[in-house]
Amino acid sequence: MLYVALAFFILLILGMPVGIVLGVAGLVGLMDMGGGRFLQMMPARFFSGLDLFPFLAMPFFILAGEIMNRTGLTLSLVRFAESLVGWLRGGMAHSNMVASVLFAGLTGSATADAAAFGNTMVPAMRKAGYSGPFACAVTAAGSIIGPIIPPSTLAIIYGAIMGVSIAGLFAAGIVPGLLLCASGMLVIVLLGKRLNLPKAKGRPQLRVILREFRGSILALILPLFILVSILGGWATPTEASAVAVFYALVVGLIFYRNITWRAMYEMLARTALITGVIFLIIASATILGWWMTFNQVPQMIAEGFLTVSENPYVVIAMLLALLLLVGLFMDINAALIILAPVLAPLTLAIGLDPVHAGIIIILALSISLMTPPVGACLFVIASVTGERVEAITRALWPFILAEIAILFLVAYWEPIAMTVPRLLGF
């Protein structure tokens, strides 16, 4: 066990790609278990980690989001959001948060949201008088709604590897995702006067709202279809994702007519790159996870937590602290794949519903996407906007604290996450 830990942390510190770090650590673990005899099983284990039908949904949802973003439908969502809340002080910041909810229903990816709005909303907010770091902080805080609101790629991964209903996880993410948006908007309100955020003149106009709604209707149909078809039991996440790609192509080719062969190639290449990275992490983490199961690491961790306290509230607090700490230093996909099987016995021992436990883990790890030193959304936004990570991080702290408060609320008050799934029969 010592050799596996050393291999993992040394390679991580050296800056090796996470997929390779996990693969090498798993290889060391197999050698430690029984040498060449176990090593022969590595290829089969590597590919069995990917041999799950729900995983096919991820590349389709990613591609659908790429197409919708390329057609310009993202901007129509932003305009619709601005017609709703743009009249408030800090109106563009509020619009950013609301648009993040709408965009999350297209991709389920935080980094896609961060990249899209980093290229569009941040320059627009700068031009309107917002500071660059604050504009980036709002975008980062809104981007993590992506993995919570359906169709969440993290929910697909968690549900597939843990045997938990993906549709149930989608349903459980709706209210927490909306609460994240509300908490971000509350922070903007509280900071509005102190930062002297710009305020638009006038009140919301129904005529403008209806006009922008009509302009964004093609974009709004897609997340609504995904949500209704999956939660209604009419389609699996994989089937819904394939239809989403078809719909996005129809919109781009027939209504907007701005998808070229070159653009299609670039979108497919980007989808393959993102999917390849995620799948390498999943496959490599499967090897390491098998080694941990063989050595009963999950049971030891659960027993260790329960030795400290058997009070469910104390155990949940320790669980959240562990997730937030691990998220500071590990890629979110790798952390989810490794920690989910490890923490499952613990969550069952304290009586958490598997769907509730899943959304807690996903939400906690999603917050780490905007925290240094390895927060993916933080670095994506910094790279596309040119702002320094340190400056963005300083502006982010109020949002981070607000979203951690939502995390504890979701963890300790089960109805927030579980009311919608139970109403739908999950």
N, C-alpha and C positions, 0 to 999 in steps of 0.2 A: 504493500500500500504506500509505503514511503517513496519508492521509486516512481510510482505513477504520479504522486503529488509533486515531486521534484521536476519530472519531465513536463508536467502541465504548467507549472508556474514559471519555470525557467524559459520555456518557449514563449509563453505569454509576455513576459517581461522583455524578451528580445524582439518582440513585435511581429512574430510570425502570424500569418492568417489564422483565424480562429478554427476553420475547418481542419487545417493541418495540425494545429495544436491538439485538438480533440482526437484526431486520428492517431497521432504518435503516442499520446497518453494511453489510448485504448490498446495500441500495439504493445506497449510496455506492460500494461495490465495483463494481456493475454500471455505474454512470455512469463510473467510472474506466476500465472495460474498453472501453467504446465508446459511451457516451452513450445516446441514445434507442433505438438499434438493439438493444442488449442489454436495455434497460429493458422493451421490449415482451414479452420472454420471462419476466418476473418472475411474472405470475399463473400461467402454466403450471408454472413451477418450484415455485412456492409450493404448489400443490395436488399436484404429483407427489411431493413429499416426504411426503405423507400417504397416498398411494395404494398402501399395502402391507397385504395381508390380515392379517398377524400383529398389526398395531396395533389391530385390533378386539378383541383379547383384553383390552387394558388397561381400557376402561370396564366390561367384564363382571366382571373380577376385582375392580375397585374397588367395584362395586355389590354383588357377593356379600359382600365384607367388611363393607360398610355394613349389609346385612341381618343378617348373623350378629352383628354388634356390637349392633344394635338389639334383637334377640331375647333378648339376655342370654347367648348362648353363650360370649362372651368371659369372663364371670365363671365359667362352669363350667370353662373351661380353666385359669383361675387357681387354682381350688379343687383341681383335679387335680394341678397343678404343686406346690401347697403340701403336698398329702398325700405327695408324693415327697421333697421336700427341705426342707419347713418346719421339721423338727426340728433342723436345723443352726443354729449361731450365725449370726445374720443371716438366719434362715430366710425371712423375707418378701422380702428382697433376692434370695436364691437363687431363690425362687418366681417373682419378677419376670423373671429371666433365662430360666428354663425356659419360662414362659408366653409369652415373646417368640418363642421358637422355634416353639411350637405356633401362635401367632397369625400368625406369618409365613407359615405354610402356608395361611392363609385369604386374605390380601390381597396379599402381596409388596410392601407399601408401608411405608417407615419412618415417614412422618408419620402414617399411620393408626394404627400401633402407639403412637407417641408421644402422640397425642391420646387414644386409648382408655385407655391405662394412666396417662396424666397425670390423667385424670378419676377413675380407680378405684383404682389401686395406690398412687399418691402420697398421697392422703388417708388410706388405710388404714395405710400405713407410718408416717406422721406420728402417727397415733393409737396405734400400737404402740410409739412411742418413738424412731423414727428422726428425724434432722434433715431438714428440708425439702430443702436443697440435695443431701444425699446420696441421698435418695429420688429426686429428679429426675435425678441423675447416673446412677443405676442404670437408670432408665427410658430415658434417652437412649442409654446404652451398649447396652442390649438392643434398642432400636428399630432400629438399623442392621442387625440380622440379617435384617430384612424384605426388603431388596433382594438378599440373597444366597441365602436358602433359597427353593426354588421355591414358588409361581409368581412369580418376580421380574419386576417391570415393567421394570427396567433391562436384564435379560437379553432381554426381548422387544424393546426398542428396539435394543439392540446387535446382536442376531441379525438383525433385520429390515434394518437399514441396512448391515450388513457382510456379509450373506449367510452367516452362521455358523449352525450348527444351534442353534435355541433349546432343543430338548430336551437337546442336549449341554451347553449352558450351564447348564440347570437341574440336570443330573446333577453338573456340576462344582462347583456351589455348595453341595451338601449337606454335605460334610466341612468346608470352610472356615466355613460357617455354624455348625456344631456346635462348631468350635474357638473361634469368637468367644464363644459361650455359655460354654464351659469357661474361657476366659481371664477373662471377667467374674466368674465364680464364684470363680476363684483369687484375684482382687483382693479380693473380698469376704471370703474366708477370711483373707488376709494383713492386712486392715484390721480384722478382727473384734474382736480384743482391744484394739487401740490406740484404736478408736472406741467400745469397749464396746457393740457391737451386741447387741440383744436376742436371747436364746436361748430357744426353746420347750422345755418339759419333755417328757421321754419320747422314745421312739424311733418310727420309722415303723411303723405298724400295717397289716398286710395287709388287714384288714377295712375300714379307712378308705380305703386305696388302691383296693380293688375297688369300694367304694361310689361314690367320686368318679369312677372310670373309667366306671362305668355312667351316671353323671350327665352325663358329657362325651362319651359315645360319638357322639352326633349331630354334635358339632363336630369330633371326630377323624376321622370318616368322610370329610369333605370334602377336607382336604389329602391324605389317603391316596389318594382317588380321583383327584385331580388329578395326583399324582406317578405313580401306576401307569399311568394311561391315557396320559399323555404319554410317559413313558419307555418304556412297553411298545409304543409305536407304534400304539395303538388310537385315538387322537384327536390332532388338532393342538391347540396351545395355545388357539386361538380357539374350537374346538369344546368343549374341556374347560371353558373359562371360561363359555360359554353354559349348559352343563349345571350348572355350579356355581351360577349365578344361579337356575336352576330348582329345584335342591335346596334352596338357602337359603330360597326362597319357600315351598316345601312345608313345611319345618321350621317357619318362622315362622307360616304360616297354619293348619296342621293340628295340629302338636304343641304349639306355644307360644301360638298364637292372640293374639298381641300386636302384630300389624302392622295399623295403621289406614290408611285412605286418606290422611290427613294425613301420617302417618309415611312412607308410600310416596312421596308427593310430595317431602318433604324429602330423602329418600335419593336420589331421582332428580335433584333439583336439585343436591345436593352432588356427585354423580357427574359430572354435566354440567359443573359448575364446575371440578372437578379435572382432568377430561379435556380441557376446553377450554384450560386454561392449558398443559398438557403439549403438546397438539397445536399450539398457537400457537408454542411454543418450537421444536418439531420442524420445522414448516413454515418458520419464519424462519431457523432454523439451516441448513436445506437451501440457501437462497440464499447464505448466507455460506460454507457448505462448497463450493458450486459455484465461487464466486469463488476460494477457496483452491486448489482443484484446478486451475482454469484457470491460476493463477499458480505452480503447482508448489510450493506451500508445504509439503506433506507430504514431498516429495523433499528440499527444502532442509533441513528439520528433521532428517530421517533422516541426511543427509550431515553436518550439523553435529554431531550426537551421535557419529557414527562417526569424525569427525575428532578428537574428544577421545580416544576409545578404541574399539577394535574388540573388546575383551574383553566377552563377553556379560554377565558378572557386574557389570562397571562400568556398562554401558549400562542394565541393569535397575535399578541403584541410581539412576541419573540419571532414568530413566523414572518411578520411584516418587516421587522428590523433586519432579518436575514436576507429577505428578498431585495430590499432597498440597498443593502450593503453589497450583495453580489452583483446587482445591476450596475453599480458604480464601475466595476472592473471587467465585466464579461458581456459579450455580444448577447442581445436579448433572445435570439433564436436558440443559441447554445444554452443559455441559462434556463430557458423554458424546458428544453428537451432533457437536460440533466436533472433539474430540480423537481420537475413534475412527478416522476416516478419515486423520487426520494421522499418528497413531502406528502405523497398520497396517503401512506399508512398513518401519518400524524394527523392529517385532517379528518380521516375516518375515526381515529381514536377519540377525537374531541367532539365528534358528532356533526361535522359540517357536511352539508349536502354536496355531492361531487360537482354539481354545476356551480354552486356558490363558491366552493373552494377554487374551481377553475377560473372564475372571473376575478377573484381576489388576486390570484397569482399573476394573471395576465395584466391586471391594472397596476399592480406593484411594479412589475418589470417594465411596463410601458412608461412609467414615470422616469425610469432610469435612462430613457432615450434622450432626455433633455438635461441630464446631469453630467458634469465632467467626472473622470477624465476620458471616458469612451462613449459618451452620449452621441448616438448616430445622428439624430436630428440636429443637435447643436452644431456638429461639424459640417453637415450638409448645408445648413443655412449660412454658416460662416464662409464656406467655400464659394457659394453662389452670390453672396452679397459683398464679400470683401471685408466684413466687420471682424474685429478681433474676438476670439472665443472668450477671453477674460471679460471684455466689456459686455458681451451678451449675457454671460453668466451672472454678472452683478445685477443686471436688469431683470433676470429671470427669477430671482429668489422669492419674491412675493407670490408668483404663480406656482412655483414648486411647493411652497408651504401650503397654499390653498388646495392644491391637488392631492397632497399627502393627507390633508384633513378629510377630503372626499374619500380617499382610500380607507381611512379608519372608519368613517361613517358606513361605507359599504360593507366592510368586514364585520362590524359589530351590530349592524341593524340589517338582518337578513332580508326583510321584505323589500328593501330598495332594489336588490338584484333579483329576487326570486318571485316577486308578485306577477310580473309579465309572463315568465315561463310557466308558472302554475295556472294562470288564466288560460294559457294555450295548451295545457295538458302535458307539459314536460316534467 
